[in-house]
Amino acid sequence: MASAKIKKGDSVVVLSGKDKGKSGTVAKVMPKEGKVVVEGVNIAARHRKPTQQNPQGGIDRFEAPMSISKVAVADPKDGKPTRVRFEEKDGKKVRVAVKSGETIDG
């Protein structure tokens, strides 16, 4: 399996959809489904009926998964979206931002 270009903890920028231009940190990656969960982005709401566990009921807001193709890693230099490539440095495979050439921590 190829190495993932987006990993948990990465700073990403949303490229399309209702949250276009927003940025956040990746909370969860689901490679088999091709989805990511980004903190503070793609907030969904579920209206819950009162139950014995939750007698108040109400509206639950949560971060819904979004397609991994809708996000790009933020460049460490300026925070703008960039592609990622892999390079060999000191015998280790590291992720590098294509725009600036900076190494992406992670």
C-alpha positions as CSV (number, residue, x, y, z in Angstrom):
1,M,0.0,0.0,0.0
2,A,1.3,3.5,-0.9
3,S,2.0,6.0,1.9
4,A,-0.9,8.3,2.7
5,K,-0.4,11.9,1.7
6,I,-2.8,13.3,4.3
7,K,-2.3,12.0,7.9
8,K,-3.9,12.6,11.3
9,G,-2.7,15.9,12.8
10,D,-2.0,17.6,9.4
11,S,-3.1,21.1,8.8
12,V,-5.3,21.2,5.8
13,V,-7.3,23.6,3.6
14,V,-10.8,22.8,2.2
15,L,-10.8,23.2,-1.6
16,S,-14.5,22.9,-2.4
17,G,-18.0,22.8,-0.9
18,K,-19.8,24.9,1.7
19,D,-16.6,25.3,3.8
20,K,-14.3,26.2,0.9
21,G,-11.3,28.2,2.1
22,K,-11.6,27.1,5.7
23,S,-8.6,25.3,7.4
24,G,-8.3,22.9,10.2
25,T,-6.5,19.9,11.7
26,V,-7.2,16.4,10.5
27,A,-8.9,14.5,13.4
28,K,-9.4,11.2,11.7
29,V,-8.5,9.6,8.3
30,M,-10.6,6.8,6.8
31,P,-8.5,5.5,3.9
32,K,-10.8,2.7,2.8
33,E,-13.7,5.1,2.5
34,G,-11.5,7.9,1.1
35,K,-12.7,10.3,3.8
36,V,-11.3,12.6,6.4
37,V,-12.7,14.4,9.5
38,V,-11.4,17.9,9.9
39,E,-11.8,19.8,13.2
40,G,-14.3,22.7,12.9
41,V,-15.2,22.0,9.3
42,N,-18.3,20.3,7.7
43,I,-20.4,20.6,10.8
44,A,-23.6,18.5,10.6
45,A,-26.6,18.5,12.8
46,R,-28.9,15.7,14.0
47,H,-32.2,16.4,15.7
48,R,-32.6,13.9,18.5
49,K,-35.8,12.9,20.2
50,P,-35.8,12.8,24.0
51,T,-34.8,9.3,25.3
52,Q,-34.1,7.9,28.7
53,Q,-30.4,8.4,28.2
54,N,-30.9,11.9,26.9
55,P,-34.2,13.2,28.4
56,Q,-33.6,16.7,27.0
57,G,-33.3,15.7,23.4
58,G,-32.2,18.6,21.1
59,I,-29.8,19.1,18.3
60,D,-26.4,17.3,18.2
61,R,-23.7,19.1,16.1
62,F,-20.7,17.1,15.0
63,E,-17.9,17.1,12.4
64,A,-19.0,14.9,9.5
65,P,-16.5,13.0,7.3
66,M,-15.7,14.6,4.0
67,S,-14.0,13.4,0.8
68,I,-10.2,13.4,1.0
69,S,-10.2,14.9,-2.5
70,K,-11.8,18.1,-1.1
71,V,-8.9,18.9,1.1
72,A,-5.2,19.7,0.5
73,V,-2.3,19.9,2.9
74,A,-1.5,23.5,4.0
75,D,1.9,24.7,3.0
76,P,4.0,25.1,6.2
77,K,5.4,28.5,4.9
78,D,2.2,30.4,4.0
79,G,-0.8,28.1,4.9
80,K,-2.0,27.9,1.3
81,P,-3.0,24.6,-0.2
82,T,-0.1,22.5,-1.8
83,R,0.5,19.1,-3.2
84,V,2.7,16.6,-1.4
85,R,5.6,14.6,-2.8
86,F,7.9,12.0,-1.1
87,E,11.7,12.4,-0.9
88,E,14.5,10.5,0.6
89,K,16.3,12.5,3.3
90,D,19.0,10.9,5.6
91,G,17.7,7.5,4.6
92,K,14.1,8.3,5.6
93,K,11.1,8.8,3.4
94,V,9.7,12.3,4.2
95,R,6.7,14.3,2.9
96,V,7.6,17.6,1.2
97,A,5.4,20.5,0.1
98,V,5.6,20.9,-3.7
99,K,5.1,24.7,-3.6
100,S,7.8,25.7,-1.1
101,G,10.0,22.5,-0.8
102,E,9.5,22.6,3.0
103,T,9.3,19.3,4.9
104,I,5.9,18.5,6.4
105,D,6.1,17.4,10.0
106,G,4.1,14.3,10.9
